Amino acid sequence: MSAAVSTGGATANHQALIFVYGTLKKGFPNHHLIEEFSPSNDAVFMGKYQTVKPFPLVCGPLGIPFLINKPRSGHRVKGELYSVSGRALARLDELEGISIGNYERLPIDVVAADGGSDGGDAVEAYFAHRSYGEEMWAKNGWVGMEEYLDSDGEKYVRVADRDVGLNLRDYIRLYLQNINKHLRGV
């Protein structure tokens, strides 16, 4: 959709509209990162949104949600839209492991959940990296969810509680190989 999103409160230094669907949403474990940027107006909540097309949303290892770049599969995913500055975007990219291949930030079309205005052309979301995304979808039996809920967030394992010496890509690899008997959160 290419109608403009109202930027109520967003300033000229905002570089991206980011659709979040998991642990970055309000009330979830990583939302504190967005909250850190809110007082300086580097992250502005734009509202509740939903994808225009269905996409697979699955829970993987550690209770982490993964949006799979396979349009017309799964459900129309519910989430939140934020207008973020370059500074906030860089921090979100770091959290999502963009530079190391955990996730990819890609364009996505969204619409306001209340039926209001459509999302803009520059709306982006963090998708599972293409190197494992479809395999993650298959591992979940080609069954996704419409929304990452509180019950899903309760399964999330914080970094401090994870096995030492394993990074997210290690957990993903082990999860996809069914080697999960002795690892926390897999």
N, C-alpha and C positions, 0 to 999 in steps of 0.2 A: 504494500500500500504506500502511496506516496503523498498523503496529506501531511501537513506539518503538525508536530506535536507542540502544544502550548508550552512555553518555557518558563512558566510562572516561577520566579525566583532564580532561574539559571542566568548566569552572566556570560559575557562574551568570551571568557576564557574556557568555556565548556567545549570539549572537542568530540564528545561521543555520547550517544544514548545507548545505555547498556541494559539489556533485558536479563534479569536474574531470576532463577527458578529453584534454587536450592538453599545451600547454607549461607548465602549472602542476603536472603530475604529477612525482613523484620522478624525478630523473635527466634532466629536460628543462630548457630554457633559462630559464624564468621561475619555476621552483620555489624559487629563492632568496628570492622574496617571501614565500612561506609559511614558509620556514626562518627568516626574520627575526622572525616572530611566534611561533615555537615555544618559545623559551626563556621567554617571559613567559606561556606557556600561552594565547595569543590565537589560536593555530591548532593544533588537535589532530587528528592522523591517526586516522580511524575505521576504515579498512580499504579493501580493494578491493571495488568495487561494480560493478553492471551495471544498465543501464536495464531496466525491466520491459517496456516496449514498444519496438519497433524505432524508430529515428530515423536520418535521414541524417547521417553524419559525413563531411565532405569536406575536402580540402586546397585552399586558395585561394592568392591571391598571397602571396609571401614565405614560403611553407611553413607558413602559419598554418592551424590547424584551425578548422572552423566546424561547429557542431551546428545543424541546421536544424529548426525547430519544425514538423515534418510527421510526427506520430506514425503508426505503422504503415507507414512507409517505411524503407528501409535495413536496418539491423541493430540488435540489442540492443548498445548501446555499452558498452565496458568503460572503467572509470576508477577514481578514488579519491574517497573522501568525507572531508571535513574539517568539523569543528565550529569555527566562527570567531566571534570577538568583533565588536562593532560597529566597532572600530578597524581590525581586519584586513579586515572586509567593505568598509569605505570604501576601503581601499587596493586591494583586488581590483577593486572597481567602477571605480576610476580607471584601473587597468591595462587593463581591458576596454573602456573608453570608453563606459560606460553613459550618461553625461550628453550625449554628442555623437553617439549613435546608431550606434556600432560594433557593440555587442552589447546584448542584453536579458537580464536575470536573471529567469528564469521557473521556476515549480514543475515538478518532474519526479519520477516514481516510480522508485525504485531498489531493488535487492535485493542483499544481500551475495553476492559472487562465489563464496564457499565454501558457499553454500546456507544460511547462518545467518539471522539476523534480517532483517526487511524494513526499508527506509528509512522515515523518519517523514514526516508530512504536510508539514513545512516544508522538505523538501529542495528545493534550487534548483540550476540550472545556467545557464551563460552560453550563450545561443543567438545565432546570427547575427541581426542586426536584421531585423525583418519587411519593411523597405523593400527588401531585396535577397536575403533568405534563399532564396526559391524560385528566383530567377534563378541563384543560386550552385549550387543543386542541379541545375538544368537544364544549366548550363555544364559540370558534371562528368558529364554524360550519365546522370543519375539513378542513378549508381553511387556508393555510399558504402563506408566501411570500418567494421569492427567496433571497431578500436582504432587510436589514433595511436601508431605504433611508433617505435623508434630511427631507422629509415631515413627516416621522415617528418620527425622532429626535425632530422635532418642538413640538410634543405632550408630550415630556418627561418632567416630573415635578421634579425639583431638590428637594433634601431633605429639604432645607431651606424653600421651598414653600409648603410643605406637611402639612396636619393636624397634630397638636401636639398630641402626645399620641398614634399615630398609627404607627406600624412598617410595613415592607413590607408584612409579613405574614398576618397581619390584612387586608391590602388592597387586597391581593390575595383572602382571605376568603370572604370578602365582594363582590369583583368582581364576584367570582364564584357563589355567592348567589343572584346576581342581586340587591344588596343593594347599589345603587350608586347615588341616586337622590341628596343627599346633600353633598357628599364628592368631594373635588377637585381631579381631575385627575383619577377618577375611571371609 
